[in-house]
Amino acid sequence: MQLGKEKGPEAITIRAITRAAGVSPTSAYRHFKDQEELHDKVAELATDELVRRLHRTTDEVGDLAFPVHLVQIGYAYLDFALDETNFFRCMLEWKALRFMLGVDPSTPDDPKSEHLNLIQRYFDLLVRHAQALGQTPDKEYFLHNSLLSWSAVHGFTVLAIDGPLSKLPREEIYKLFKPVVAGSLRGMDFKDPGDVYANYPELRPRSE
């Protein structure tokens, strides 16, 4: 884990961790079948750290209005990447739903309750969001709206750590981030998230 925090996923190799531990490379294969499994383990630890931060955020905001709550979750995600940039990069080595849930749904192991609890708390916020919009909180659309906000927050975060925004001071990054995360919330739709004409009904083609 320390190697990942200090140097990122490229530094996580069987040879590197065994050298740091002062053991032979072959001994690592008692714990990890290959390099990918090793990366998955470090990514899991990084995801655990992010989840702990998000839990702290949801606890601290308490009963604040749900828009503020959701915005603070976005800032917590960004802060994790800025504070632990290499560890954040390690987290992204985890693929598909294994990353999103922090568990591997293909295994018989019980999911991590703290991860699923956080997802449930997030979904509760989406229910309040849908109700405030006068829409039915149909969970069929929760994934669509979650991907919308995650894509906006994550995309900005990558720009802030590895892209053209990476040279800016944190205060400036925060200023640029605020309308991004706010826009992702305004764009949520629990009625028909795929309707590009929802806000422009007069422009909808007659054939639709």
Secondary structure as UniProt FT lines:
FT   HELIX           2..7
FT   HELIX           9..11
FT   HELIX           14..21
FT   HELIX           25..30
FT   HELIX           35..61
FT   TURN            62..63
FT   HELIX           66..83
FT   HELIX           85..91
FT   TURN            92..93
FT   HELIX           96..101
FT   TURN            105..106
FT   HELIX           113..132
FT   TURN            133..134
FT   HELIX           139..141
FT   HELIX           142..162
FT   TURN            164..167
FT   HELIX           170..186
FT   TURN            193..194
FT   TURN            196..199
FT   HELIX           201..203
FT   TURN            206..207
//
